[in-house]
């Protein structure tokens, strides 16, 4: 054993053999120490990995690497064609990638006409307006699949028939087509569930009306095609046919009245309208025709034929005059007279006056002398 000296005061190890610490003067304590044996380095032997585990790990790593590069062979959709109603939406197309266990399944979706149908990055469709469009799904491998999407208006029951067209809150509004079981058929504009605007109405007897509708009724100028094949411009007021419409000049004959005057006509407010005239007092018999223009800004000039007939139909006089409708007023008053400067020249009896435009009688009346 070896001996070492330590100061009991400052605890320092002293090299010289002395009984007191030369620095602090404290007694020295002698301590015996055992010599440490030198350490012997030993080799650690690892146990070998079982062969089967090594093979498994190697094979798994190979499969993992191979999986990264397996190519996509095909991309397919569950539908080649799809019929949708406007407003319909959802994940309506399913994609199948072959083989199914490939790693890269990222896809890109595209619509050939987004105004008709849109598709998002997940393949969800939204049908917007009637028509046809192709929706295609692409894979980066170059494989793709396509489906033809046909979008139509929705169809609902309405007023005893079937309506197909635009809806607002499940009510026909916009453009639509309505068919009734009895054969009536309307196609055109709708407002709040009623025909309103431009449209076509075909009745079960074959009569067809084309023109303006208001609150479910014919209103305004309407082109009528009758079952016998003839066509006629007509005018309607809230579903009632106006028999006095003159299609040639787009005006309505409001009234045809008679009054007496001399060669010079009298102001309108001084006229006395009548259909019985005294022979000894009558000079000129004048007719006054009031026309209502369908379009106030209309300006048209036309020729009118005037027939004065005896009661038996013989012609008393036939003449023609040029008249015009001027813009800026809804109504126009026309006048014409027949007679003598002096009274007493008329023959007693009944007469009639026929007014014609383009060969069609637009107004007529009768009077008695």
C-alpha positions in Angstrom: 0.0 0.0 0.0 1.1 3.6 -0.5 1.0 6.4 2.2 -0.2 9.9 1.4 0.0 13.0 3.7 -2.9 15.5 3.9 -3.2 18.7 6.0 -6.0 18.5 8.4 -6.5 22.2 8.2 -6.4 23.1 4.5 -6.9 19.5 3.2 -4.0 19.8 0.8 -1.9 16.8 -0.1 1.7 17.2 1.0 4.6 15.8 -0.8 7.3 16.1 2.0 7.4 13.9 5.1 6.5 16.4 7.7 4.2 16.4 10.7 2.8 19.9 10.3 1.5 21.8 7.2 4.2 24.3 6.1 1.4 26.7 5.0 -1.2 26.7 7.8 0.7 24.8 10.5 -2.1 22.3 11.0 -1.1 18.7 11.9 -0.7 16.3 8.9 -2.7 13.1 8.6 -1.2 10.0 7.0 -3.6 8.0 4.7 -2.8 4.6 3.3 -4.2 4.0 -0.4 -4.6 0.8 -2.4 -3.0 0.6 -5.8 -5.6 0.4 -8.6 -5.3 -2.6 -10.9 -4.9 -1.6 -14.6 -8.2 -1.9 -16.6 -8.3 -4.7 -19.2 -10.2 -3.8 -22.4 -12.7 -6.5 -23.5 -14.2 -6.9 -27.0 -18.1 -6.9 -27.1 -19.4 -9.5 -29.5 -22.7 -8.8 -31.2 -25.1 -11.6 -31.8 -25.7 -12.3 -35.5 -29.2 -11.2 -37.0 -31.2 -14.2 -38.0 -30.9 -14.8 -41.7 -34.7 -14.9 -42.3 -35.2 -11.4 -40.7 -32.5 -10.0 -43.0 -34.2 -11.5 -46.0 -37.6 -10.0 -45.0 -36.1 -6.6 -44.5 -34.3 -6.7 -47.8 -37.4 -7.8 -49.7 -39.6 -5.2 -48.0 -37.2 -2.4 -48.9 -37.2 -3.6 -52.5 -41.0 -3.7 -52.7 -41.2 -0.2 -51.2 -38.8 1.1 -53.8 -40.7 -0.7 -56.6 -44.1 0.6 -55.4 -42.8 4.2 -55.9 -42.5 3.5 -59.6 -45.4 1.3 -60.5 -47.0 3.0 -63.6 -50.8 3.8 -63.9 -52.2 1.7 -66.7 -55.8 3.1 -67.0 -58.2 5.7 -65.7 -61.9 5.1 -66.1 -65.2 6.8 -65.0 -68.3 5.0 -63.9 -70.4 6.9 -66.5 -69.8 7.8 -70.1 -73.0 9.9 -70.3 -74.9 11.7 -67.5 -78.2 13.6 -67.6 -78.6 16.4 -65.0 -81.2 19.0 -64.3 -80.2 22.7 -63.9 -79.2 23.2 -60.2 -78.3 19.5 -59.6 -74.9 19.0 -58.0 -72.7 16.5 -56.2 -70.0 13.8 -56.6 -71.7 12.1 -59.4 -68.7 10.6 -61.2 -66.5 7.9 -59.7 -62.9 7.3 -60.9 -61.2 3.9 -61.1 -57.4 3.9 -61.4 -55.7 0.7 -62.6 -53.8 -0.8 -60.8 -55.6 0.2 -57.7 -52.4 0.0 -55.4 -50.4 2.7 -57.3 -49.0 5.4 -55.1 -49.7 8.4 -57.3 -53.5 9.0 -57.5 -53.5 12.7 -58.0 -56.1 13.8 -60.7 -57.0 17.0 -62.6 -60.6 17.7 -63.6 -61.8 19.9 -66.4 -65.1 21.0 -68.0 -65.3 21.9 -71.7 -68.0 24.5 -71.0 -68.1 25.9 -67.5 -71.2 27.9 -68.4 -73.1 24.6 -68.6 -71.5 22.5 -66.0 -68.6 23.1 -63.6 -66.3 20.6 -61.9 -64.0 21.2 -58.9 -60.7 19.6 -58.0 -62.5 16.8 -56.3 -64.7 16.0 -59.3 -67.9 17.5 -57.8 -70.3 18.7 -60.5 -72.7 21.7 -60.6 -75.2 21.9 -63.5 -75.8 25.6 -64.4 -77.6 25.9 -67.7 -79.1 23.7 -70.5 -76.7 22.2 -73.0 -73.9 19.7 -73.4 -70.4 19.7 -72.1 -67.6 17.1 -71.7 -66.0 16.5 -68.2 -62.5 15.0 -68.4 -60.3 13.6 -65.6 -56.6 13.5 -66.2 -53.7 11.6 -64.5 -50.1 12.8 -64.9 -49.2 9.5 -66.5 -51.2 10.6 -69.6 -54.2 8.5 -69.0 -57.6 10.2 -69.0 -61.4 9.5 -69.1 -64.3 11.6 -70.3 -68.0 11.8 -69.7 -70.6 13.7 -71.8 -72.9 15.8 -69.5 -76.3 16.8 -70.8 -78.0 19.5 -68.7 -81.8 20.1 -69.1 -84.3 22.3 -67.3 -86.1 20.7 -64.3 -89.7 19.5 -64.8 -92.5 20.0 -62.3 -96.3 19.7 -62.2 -97.9 23.1 -62.8 -101.5 24.2 -63.3 -102.6 20.7 -64.3 -99.8 20.2 -66.8 -96.0 19.6 -66.9 -93.7 22.5 -66.9 -90.0 22.3 -67.9 -87.9 25.5 -67.5 -86.5 28.1 -65.2 -87.7 28.2 -61.6 -87.5 30.7 -58.7 -88.5 29.2 -55.4 -90.0 26.2 -57.2 -92.3 28.6 -59.3 -92.0 29.0 -63.1 -90.1 32.2 -63.6 -88.0 33.0 -66.7 -88.2 30.9 -69.8 -90.1 27.6 -69.9 -92.4 25.2 -71.7 -95.7 24.0 -70.4 -97.9 21.2 -71.8 -101.4 20.4 -70.7 -103.0 16.9 -71.1 -105.8 18.4 -73.2 -103.3 19.5 -75.9 -102.7 23.2 -75.0 -99.1 24.1 -75.1 -97.2 27.3 -74.1 -93.6 28.1 -74.6 -92.0 31.5 -73.7 -91.5 33.9 -70.8 -93.0 33.5 -67.3 -93.3 35.7 -64.3 -94.3 34.4 -60.9 -95.9 31.3 -62.4 -97.9 33.1 -65.2 -97.3 33.6 -68.9 -95.8 37.0 -69.1 -93.7 38.4 -71.9 -93.1 37.0 -75.4 -94.4 33.5 -76.0 -96.1 31.0 -78.2 -99.5 29.4 -77.3 -100.8 26.5 -79.3 -104.4 25.3 -78.6 -105.7 21.8 -78.9 -107.6 22.8 -82.1 -104.4 23.8 -83.8 -104.7 27.6 -83.4 -101.4 29.2 -82.6 -100.8 32.6 -81.1 -97.4 34.3 -81.2 -96.8 37.6 -79.4 -97.1 39.3 -76.0 -98.7 37.8 -72.9 -99.6 39.5 -69.6 -100.5 37.8 -66.4 -101.4 34.6 -68.2 -103.5 36.2 -71.0 -103.0 37.3 -74.6 -102.3 41.0 -74.5 -101.2 43.4 -77.3 -100.2 42.5 -80.8 -100.6 38.8 -81.5 -99.9 36.9 -84.7 -102.6 34.3 -85.0 -102.3 31.2 -87.2 -105.7 29.7 -87.7 -106.4 25.9 -88.1 -107.2 26.5 -91.8 -103.7 27.7 -92.4 -104.4 31.4 -92.7 -102.6 34.0 -90.6 -103.8 37.3 -89.2 -102.4 40.1 -87.1 -104.7 40.5 -84.1 -104.8 42.7 -81.0 -105.8 41.6 -77.5 -106.7 43.4 -74.4 -106.2 41.2 -71.3 -107.4 38.1 -73.1 -110.2 39.7 -75.1 -109.8 40.0 -78.9 -110.2 43.5 -80.2 -112.1 43.2 -83.5 -111.3 46.8 -84.4 -107.5 46.3 -84.7 -106.1 47.4 -88.1 -103.0 45.5 -88.6 -102.0 47.4 -91.8 -101.4 50.6 -89.7 -101.0 49.1 -86.2 -104.0 51.0 -84.9 -107.4 50.4 -83.4 -110.6 51.9 -84.7 -112.1 53.4 -81.6 -115.2 55.0 -83.0 -116.8 56.1 -86.3 -119.4 58.8 -85.9 -121.4 61.2 -88.3 -122.2 64.9 -88.2 -123.5 67.5 -90.5 -121.7 70.6 -91.7 -121.1 73.0 -94.6 -118.2 72.8 -97.0 -115.9 73.9 -94.2 -115.9 71.4 -91.3 -116.8 72.6 -87.8 -114.5 72.4 -84.8 -114.7 69.1 -83.0 -116.2 70.6 -79.8 -119.1 72.1 -81.9 -120.0 68.9 -83.8 -123.4 67.3 -83.2 -123.2 63.5 -83.8 -126.2 61.8 -85.2 -127.4 59.1 -87.6 -130.7 60.7 -88.7 -130.5 63.8 -90.8 -133.3 66.1 -92.1 -133.2 66.5 -95.9 -134.0 70.2 -95.9 -131.3 70.9 -93.3 -128.5 68.6 -94.5 -125.6 69.8 -96.6 -122.5 67.6 -96.0 -122.6 64.3 -94.1 -119.2 63.8 -92.5 -117.7 60.8 -90.9 -115.2 61.1 -88.0 -112.9 58.1 -87.3 -110.9 58.0 -84.1 -107.8 55.7 -84.2 -105.7 54.6 -81.3 -102.1 53.9 -82.2 -100.6 50.7 -80.7 -97.2 52.5 -80.7 -97.5 56.2 -79.9 -94.3 57.0 -81.8 -95.6 55.4 -84.9 -95.6 57.5 -88.1 -97.4 56.0 -91.1 -99.1 57.3 -94.3 -101.8 55.2 -95.9 -104.5 55.3 -98.6 -108.1 54.7 -97.5 -111.0 53.8 -99.8 -114.4 55.3 -98.9 -117.7 53.8 -100.2 -121.0 55.5 -99.9 -123.8 53.0 -100.6 -127.5 53.0 -100.9 -129.6 50.7 -98.8 -129.8 48.1 -101.6 -126.0 48.1 -101.9 -125.6 50.2 -105.0 -122.7 52.6 -105.0 -123.7 56.2 -104.3 -120.1 57.4 -104.4 -116.6 55.9 -104.2 -113.5 57.9 -103.5 -110.0 57.6 -101.9 -108.0 59.7 -99.6 -104.5 59.8 -98.2 -104.2 59.9 -94.4 -101.4 59.8 -91.9 -100.7 58.9 -88.3 -98.3 61.3 -86.7 -96.0 60.5 -83.8 -96.4 62.0 -80.3 -100.0 61.2 -79.6 -101.9 58.0 -78.7 -105.0 59.0 -80.7 -105.6 60.4 -84.2 -108.9 61.8 -85.6 -109.6 61.5 -89.3 -112.6 63.0 -91.2 -114.2 63.1 -94.6 -117.5 64.5 -96.0 -119.9 64.0 -98.9 -122.7 66.3 -100.0 -123.6 69.7 -101.3 -123.0 73.3 -100.4 -126.8 73.8 -100.2 -129.3 71.7 -98.3 -132.1 69.7 -99.8 -130.1 67.7 -102.4 -130.0 64.4 -100.6 -132.5 61.7 -101.6 -134.4 60.3 -98.7 -133.6 56.8 -97.6 -130.9 54.8 -95.8 -127.2 54.9 -96.6 -124.0 53.3 -95.4 -120.4 54.2 -95.3 -117.6 51.7 -95.6 -113.9 52.6 -94.9 -111.3 50.3 -96.4 -107.5 50.0 -96.1 -105.7 47.6 -98.4 -109.0 46.1 -99.5 -110.1 45.3 -95.9 -113.1 47.0 -94.2 -111.8 48.7 -91.1 -115.0 50.5 -90.0 -118.6 51.1 -91.3 -121.7 52.8 -90.2 -125.1 53.8 -91.6 -127.4 56.8 -91.5 -130.8 57.9 -92.7 -131.9 61.0 -94.6 
